[in-house]
Amino acid sequence: MIQRKQTLFMILSAILSGLLFVLPLATFTFGSNINIGFSILGVDIVEELEGFFSSSYTWPLVAITILMTLTPIFTALRYKHRVQQVRFSQLNMLFNMVFVGLVLLYYVSDIQKIIPSEPQYKIGMFIPLINMVLEYFAIRGVKKDIELLKSVDRLR
């Protein structure tokens, strides 16, 4: 049901997750002024770093991003099963946390070993955090619906 607020939050979360395929996560400065971009599709390769990053380097990020995009859509379509909506929204929050953890704890530190510079985080890095807030609001909306239905059942 598209008219529910929580459905709009879930769809917005899916759209933002889909934007991760085109937005950069961070940039690193290599040498004096060469900026190297990092996104879920990989690291922009310059000639000096050609052998360090393979084409399958970021496939776990791609897989988690696909899950982060499809889970809210599936959750929004399960509008008759509100308890399942809460569970799937919590699962999507977990996917977002894993994504942020992977990027910060593994990929950024791994890239910093090769390119010794501080990363400049871009908008793509903040999308999972925004998604977690949107999922929280969706969970709150679903729980309000559950409470409303329970109160109507008590009146009958």
SULKAQUI-V171398 format. One record per residue. N is the residue number from 1. RES is the residue in one small letter. PSI is psi in radians with two decimals (NA if undefined). BURIAL is I if it has 24 or more other ideal C-beta (glycine too) atoms within 12 Angstrom, else O. D_FIRST is the distance of its C-alpha to the first C-alpha in Angstrom with 2 decimals. Layout:
# SULKAQUI-V171398
n: <N | N>
res: <RES | RES>
psi: <PSI | PSI>
burial: <BURIAL | BURIAL>
d_first: <D_FIRST | D_FIRST>
This chain:
# SULKAQUI-V171398
n: <1 | 2 | 3 | 4 | 5 | 6 | 7 | 8 | 9 | 10 | 11 | 12 | 13 | 14 | 15 | 16 | 17 | 18 | 19 | 20 | 21 | 22 | 23 | 24 | 25 | 26 | 27 | 28 | 29 | 30 | 31 | 32 | 33 | 34 | 35 | 36 | 37 | 38 | 39 | 40 | 41 | 42 | 43 | 44 | 45 | 46 | 47 | 48 | 49 | 50 | 51 | 52 | 53 | 54 | 55 | 56 | 57 | 58 | 59 | 60 | 61 | 62 | 63 | 64 | 65 | 66 | 67 | 68 | 69 | 70 | 71 | 72 | 73 | 74 | 75 | 76 | 77 | 78 | 79 | 80 | 81 | 82 | 83 | 84 | 85 | 86 | 87 | 88 | 89 | 90 | 91 | 92 | 93 | 94 | 95 | 96 | 97 | 98 | 99 | 100 | 101 | 102 | 103 | 104 | 105 | 106 | 107 | 108 | 109 | 110 | 111 | 112 | 113 | 114 | 115 | 116 | 117 | 118 | 119 | 120 | 121 | 122 | 123 | 124 | 125 | 126 | 127 | 128 | 129 | 130 | 131 | 132 | 133 | 134 | 135 | 136 | 137 | 138 | 139 | 140 | 141 | 142 | 143 | 144 | 145 | 146 | 147 | 148 | 149 | 150 | 151 | 152 | 153 | 154 | 155 | 156>
res: <m | i | q | r | k | q | t | l | f | m | i | l | s | a | i | l | s | g | l | l | f | v | l | p | l | a | t | f | t | f | g | s | n | i | n | i | g | f | s | i | l | g | v | d | i | v | e | e | l | e | g | f | f | s | s | s | y | t | w | p | l | v | a | i | t | i | l | m | t | l | t | p | i | f | t | a | l | r | y | k | h | r | v | q | q | v | r | f | s | q | l | n | m | l | f | n | m | v | f | v | g | l | v | l | l | y | y | v | s | d | i | q | k | i | i | p | s | e | p | q | y | k | i | g | m | f | i | p | l | i | n | m | v | l | e | y | f | a | i | r | g | v | k | k | d | i | e | l | l | k | s | v | d | r | l | r>
psi: <1.95 | -0.36 | -0.10 | 2.45 | -0.72 | -0.52 | -0.70 | -0.67 | -0.72 | -0.74 | -0.71 | -0.67 | -0.72 | -0.71 | -0.77 | -0.69 | -0.65 | -0.51 | -0.33 | -0.35 | -0.33 | -0.29 | 2.52 | 2.67 | -0.71 | 2.85 | 2.60 | 2.52 | 2.12 | 2.25 | -2.43 | -0.72 | 0.41 | 2.05 | 2.24 | 2.13 | 2.60 | 2.15 | -3.12 | -0.24 | -0.06 | -2.96 | 2.32 | 2.12 | 2.27 | 2.88 | -0.64 | -0.40 | 0.34 | -0.59 | -0.04 | -0.59 | 2.16 | 2.98 | -0.36 | 0.33 | -0.68 | 0.40 | -0.56 | -0.61 | -0.66 | -0.75 | -0.77 | -0.62 | -0.66 | -0.76 | -0.69 | -0.42 | -0.71 | -0.55 | -0.80 | -0.57 | -0.81 | -0.70 | -0.73 | -0.56 | -0.22 | 0.70 | -0.33 | -0.24 | 1.46 | -0.65 | -0.68 | -0.59 | -0.71 | -0.78 | -0.78 | -0.58 | -0.68 | -0.66 | -0.70 | -0.61 | -0.68 | -0.74 | -0.73 | -0.70 | -0.73 | -0.71 | -0.87 | -0.74 | -0.77 | -0.79 | -0.84 | -0.74 | -0.48 | -1.06 | -0.83 | -0.75 | -0.60 | -0.73 | -0.62 | -0.42 | -0.57 | -0.71 | 1.71 | 1.38 | 2.78 | 2.41 | 2.55 | 1.92 | 2.41 | -3.12 | -0.52 | -0.48 | -0.40 | -0.19 | -0.78 | -0.57 | -0.71 | -0.69 | -0.67 | -0.67 | -0.76 | -0.71 | -0.63 | -0.79 | -0.62 | -0.74 | -0.75 | -0.73 | -0.72 | -0.71 | -0.61 | -0.69 | -0.72 | -0.79 | -0.69 | -0.76 | -0.63 | -0.68 | -0.60 | -0.67 | -0.56 | -0.55 | -0.44 | NA>
burial: <O | O | O | O | O | I | I | O | I | I | I | I | I | I | O | I | I | O | I | I | O | O | I | I | I | I | I | I | O | I | O | O | O | O | O | I | I | I | I | I | I | I | I | I | O | O | O | O | O | O | O | O | I | O | O | O | I | I | O | O | I | O | O | I | I | O | I | I | I | O | I | I | I | I | I | I | O | I | I | O | O | I | O | O | I | I | O | I | I | I | I | I | I | O | I | I | O | I | I | I | O | I | I | I | O | O | I | I | O | O | I | O | O | I | I | O | O | O | I | O | O | O | O | I | I | O | I | I | O | I | I | I | O | I | I | I | I | I | I | O | I | I | O | O | I | O | O | O | O | O | O | O | O | O | O | O>
d_first: <0.00 | 3.77 | 5.59 | 6.15 | 9.45 | 9.59 | 7.03 | 9.41 | 12.26 | 11.58 | 11.43 | 14.47 | 16.14 | 15.92 | 17.36 | 20.07 | 20.96 | 21.40 | 23.77 | 26.05 | 27.34 | 28.99 | 29.81 | 32.92 | 32.95 | 36.57 | 39.90 | 43.33 | 46.66 | 49.16 | 52.74 | 53.45 | 50.57 | 48.51 | 44.83 | 43.09 | 39.30 | 37.18 | 33.65 | 31.69 | 33.44 | 36.84 | 39.71 | 41.35 | 44.71 | 47.93 | 51.18 | 52.52 | 49.51 | 49.04 | 49.80 | 47.78 | 44.13 | 43.13 | 40.31 | 38.50 | 38.91 | 35.28 | 33.54 | 32.19 | 30.43 | 28.94 | 27.72 | 26.15 | 24.53 | 22.99 | 21.63 | 20.44 | 18.55 | 17.08 | 16.22 | 13.42 | 11.82 | 12.37 | 11.17 | 7.70 | 7.64 | 9.12 | 6.51 | 9.00 | 11.83 | 11.91 | 15.55 | 15.12 | 12.59 | 15.45 | 17.98 | 16.49 | 16.06 | 19.66 | 20.70 | 19.46 | 21.44 | 24.35 | 24.12 | 24.32 | 27.29 | 29.01 | 28.64 | 30.26 | 32.88 | 33.78 | 34.20 | 36.21 | 38.25 | 38.94 | 38.49 | 39.73 | 42.67 | 43.50 | 43.54 | 45.62 | 48.25 | 48.81 | 48.17 | 49.60 | 47.60 | 44.91 | 41.43 | 39.79 | 36.10 | 33.80 | 30.20 | 28.94 | 30.27 | 28.17 | 24.77 | 24.42 | 25.33 | 22.70 | 20.13 | 21.35 | 20.85 | 17.26 | 16.61 | 18.52 | 16.38 | 13.18 | 15.22 | 16.34 | 12.97 | 12.06 | 15.61 | 15.39 | 12.61 | 15.01 | 17.90 | 16.46 | 15.90 | 19.37 | 20.93 | 19.67 | 21.07 | 24.34 | 24.74 | 24.69>
